[in-house]
Amino acid sequence: MGTKGKVIKCKAAIAWEANKPLSIEEVEVAPPKAHEVRIQIIATALCHTDAHIIHPQYEGAFFPVILGHEAAGIVESVGPGVTNVKPGDKVIPLYLPQCGKCKFCLSSRTNFCGKLKNFRNPMGDQKLMEDETSRFTCKGKPIYHFMGTSTFSQYTVVSDVNLVKIDDDANLERVCLLGCAFSTGYGAVVNTAKVTPGSTCAIFGLGGIGLSAVIGCKAAGASRIIVIDIKNEKFTKAKALGATDCLNPRELDKPIQEVIIEMTNGGVDFAFECVGGADIMRAALDSVTAGWGLCTIIGVNVGDSGLRVSSVELIMGRTLNGTSFGGWKGTDSVPKLAADYKNKKFNLDALVSHTLPFDKINEAFDLMYQGKSIRTVLLF
């Protein structure tokens, strides 16, 4: 391409400050340095994580920043030393890197990577490149990266450990969801919780991650999949994907966990909390059976006070765990997930409720805030 080694001017959505709409701007994207890759983003989706940074209660925010972490694109150029991709390759950026060399990458027990430094606030990590500088400028100002990906830009620069090549015939408007939503929800079930055939499951929240968890529970052979949401209109799609029971807490005359315990003779085998917030985490943990019940936390809520757990709850055989990116090591696993979608092993189409031009990104945020979308895919 004629742009190699040159600064590219392109469209991006910048968050200049908290609690304000993103601003569509022309940005300059510098060429990649050693072990960096410049990607042309074709499709990017919206996730609540992108909204956390601009939430007025979020602690540790940094501005101006180009958000976005769920996307797919094409390699435009590579810096010196890059061997895993080449210009023209279709790729998915990875907010969870995989260097392949650190103690985390060498362990089968986690999908974390030592490139991450801030385990208490992962959203604040990877806001600059390895040399502590940005590849984005706008109006003469450097712009922060986000989670090592910054996909709300027509071109972005990532480390060569923050992306993975996928098949040349991959549908980028769908496999972009493998960058977060689907991988997280599906992986929480099959990797983190390891749901077993014939088991009972409860899934709290039917956004992109919750519906992906439904797909995972169905694939794992769960005999009963109870879904919980405050919007009844989400139940039709959940049932089509495999849900067996649908509950709206606002229509019940007792706490949701009590209803689930009665329905399942003491509680479910597995619960998945896909929303965030102490009350929902508490309901999810309360809904699992004593003896072996496992509650997996996936959702994050800004300003949340956290969950209080007594020792007796755990002594009585309940387990509480969490998952990031569904436990997948991105470089190893995402290409296979993309191939599984192509081979119709699961249906990503069901998760996409809206497709909009990138310029309508703030409209997409509004749809998400109002609970009217599952996943909105934005196209450049």
ChimeraX attribute file (.defattr): number of C-alpha atoms within 10 A of each C-alpha:
attribute: neighborCount
match mode: 1-to-1
recipient: residues
	/A:1	8
	/A:2	7
	/A:3	10
	/A:4	15
	/A:5	14
	/A:6	13
	/A:7	15
	/A:8	19
	/A:9	16
	/A:10	15
	/A:11	19
	/A:12	28
	/A:13	25
	/A:14	24
	/A:15	22
	/A:16	17
	/A:17	17
	/A:18	19
	/A:19	14
	/A:20	12
	/A:21	17
	/A:22	21
	/A:23	15
	/A:24	18
	/A:25	14
	/A:26	18
	/A:27	26
	/A:28	23
	/A:29	24
	/A:30	19
	/A:31	22
	/A:32	25
	/A:33	21
	/A:34	13
	/A:35	17
	/A:36	23
	/A:37	26
	/A:38	27
	/A:39	30
	/A:40	22
	/A:41	27
	/A:42	21
	/A:43	27
	/A:44	30
	/A:45	31
	/A:46	28
	/A:47	22
	/A:48	15
	/A:49	17
	/A:50	21
	/A:51	18
	/A:52	20
	/A:53	25
	/A:54	23
	/A:55	16
	/A:56	14
	/A:57	14
	/A:58	15
	/A:59	14
	/A:60	9
	/A:61	17
	/A:62	18
	/A:63	16
	/A:64	18
	/A:65	24
	/A:66	27
	/A:67	28
	/A:68	24
	/A:69	28
	/A:70	27
	/A:71	30
	/A:72	33
	/A:73	27
	/A:74	21
	/A:75	23
	/A:76	24
	/A:77	25
	/A:78	27
	/A:79	19
	/A:80	11
	/A:81	11
	/A:82	17
	/A:83	10
	/A:84	13
	/A:85	18
	/A:86	16
	/A:87	15
	/A:88	15
	/A:89	19
	/A:90	25
	/A:91	27
	/A:92	32
	/A:93	33
	/A:94	29
	/A:95	27
	/A:96	28
	/A:97	26
	/A:98	26
	/A:99	18
	/A:100	16
	/A:101	11
	/A:102	13
	/A:103	12
	/A:104	17
	/A:105	19
	/A:106	15
	/A:107	13
	/A:108	9
	/A:109	9
	/A:110	16
	/A:111	20
	/A:112	24
	/A:113	21
	/A:114	15
	/A:115	18
	/A:116	17
	/A:117	12
	/A:118	12
	/A:119	10
	/A:120	8
	/A:121	10
	/A:122	13
	/A:123	19
	/A:124	21
	/A:125	18
	/A:126	24
	/A:127	22
	/A:128	19
	/A:129	17
	/A:130	16
	/A:131	7
	/A:132	8
	/A:133	13
	/A:134	17
	/A:135	22
	/A:136	28
	/A:137	17
	/A:138	16
	/A:139	10
	/A:140	9
	/A:141	10
	/A:142	17
	/A:143	25
	/A:144	25
	/A:145	29
	/A:146	24
	/A:147	26
	/A:148	31
	/A:149	28
	/A:150	31
	/A:151	32
	/A:152	31
	/A:153	29
	/A:154	25
	/A:155	26
	/A:156	31
	/A:157	31
	/A:158	29
	/A:159	25
	/A:160	25
	/A:161	24
	/A:162	23
	/A:163	28
	/A:164	23
	/A:165	20
	/A:166	22
	/A:167	14
	/A:168	12
	/A:169	9
	/A:170	18
	/A:171	15
	/A:172	24
	/A:173	21
	/A:174	23
	/A:175	28
	/A:176	28
	/A:177	32
	/A:178	26
	/A:179	24
	/A:180	25
	/A:181	28
	/A:182	27
	/A:183	24
	/A:184	27
	/A:185	31
	/A:186	28
	/A:187	23
	/A:188	30
	/A:189	29
	/A:190	19
	/A:191	15
	/A:192	20
	/A:193	20
	/A:194	15
	/A:195	24
	/A:196	18
	/A:197	13
	/A:198	12
	/A:199	16
	/A:200	22
	/A:201	32
	/A:202	29
	/A:203	27
	/A:204	27
	/A:205	23
	/A:206	24
	/A:207	25
	/A:208	27
	/A:209	32
	/A:210	31
	/A:211	31
	/A:212	28
	/A:213	35
	/A:214	31
	/A:215	24
	/A:216	26
	/A:217	32
	/A:218	21
	/A:219	19
	/A:220	18
	/A:221	15
	/A:222	22
	/A:223	16
	/A:224	20
	/A:225	27
	/A:226	23
	/A:227	28
	/A:228	24
	/A:229	20
	/A:230	16
	/A:231	15
	/A:232	11
	/A:233	10
	/A:234	21
	/A:235	22
	/A:236	11
	/A:237	14
	/A:238	25
	/A:239	17
	/A:240	12
	/A:241	21
	/A:242	21
	/A:243	25
	/A:244	18
	/A:245	15
	/A:246	19
	/A:247	19
	/A:248	14
	/A:249	16
	/A:250	12
	/A:251	9
	/A:252	10
	/A:253	8
	/A:254	10
	/A:255	11
	/A:256	20
	/A:257	21
	/A:258	14
	/A:259	16
	/A:260	22
	/A:261	16
	/A:262	11
	/A:263	13
	/A:264	17
	/A:265	9
	/A:266	14
	/A:267	24
	/A:268	29
	/A:269	25
	/A:270	30
	/A:271	32
	/A:272	31
	/A:273	28
	/A:274	26
	/A:275	22
	/A:276	18
	/A:277	18
	/A:278	16
	/A:279	12
	/A:280	20
	/A:281	27
	/A:282	17
	/A:283	18
	/A:284	27
	/A:285	27
	/A:286	22
	/A:287	28
	/A:288	30
	/A:289	23
	/A:290	19
	/A:291	13
	/A:292	15
	/A:293	23
	/A:294	26
	/A:295	29
	/A:296	23
	/A:297	23
	/A:298	23
	/A:299	23
	/A:300	18
	/A:301	15
	/A:302	16
	/A:303	13
	/A:304	13
	/A:305	10
	/A:306	14
	/A:307	13
	/A:308	9
	/A:309	11
	/A:310	8
	/A:311	8
	/A:312	9
	/A:313	14
	/A:314	15
	/A:315	11
	/A:316	13
	/A:317	14
	/A:318	20
	/A:319	19
	/A:320	17
	/A:321	12
	/A:322	16
	/A:323	21
	/A:324	20
	/A:325	25
	/A:326	26
	/A:327	24
	/A:328	23
	/A:329	20
	/A:330	28
	/A:331	22
	/A:332	12
	/A:333	13
	/A:334	23
	/A:335	20
	/A:336	14
	/A:337	19
	/A:338	23
	/A:339	16
	/A:340	13
	/A:341	19
	/A:342	18
	/A:343	10
	/A:344	10
	/A:345	12
	/A:346	17
	/A:347	16
	/A:348	21
	/A:349	13
	/A:350	17
	/A:351	23
	/A:352	17
	/A:353	13
	/A:354	15
	/A:355	16
	/A:356	16
	/A:357	12
	/A:358	24
	/A:359	16
	/A:360	13
	/A:361	23
	/A:362	16
	/A:363	14
	/A:364	24
	/A:365	20
	/A:366	13
	/A:367	16
	/A:368	19
	/A:369	12
	/A:370	9
	/A:371	14
	/A:372	16
	/A:373	20
	/A:374	23
	/A:375	24
	/A:376	24
	/A:377	25
	/A:378	22
	/A:379	19
	/A:380	16
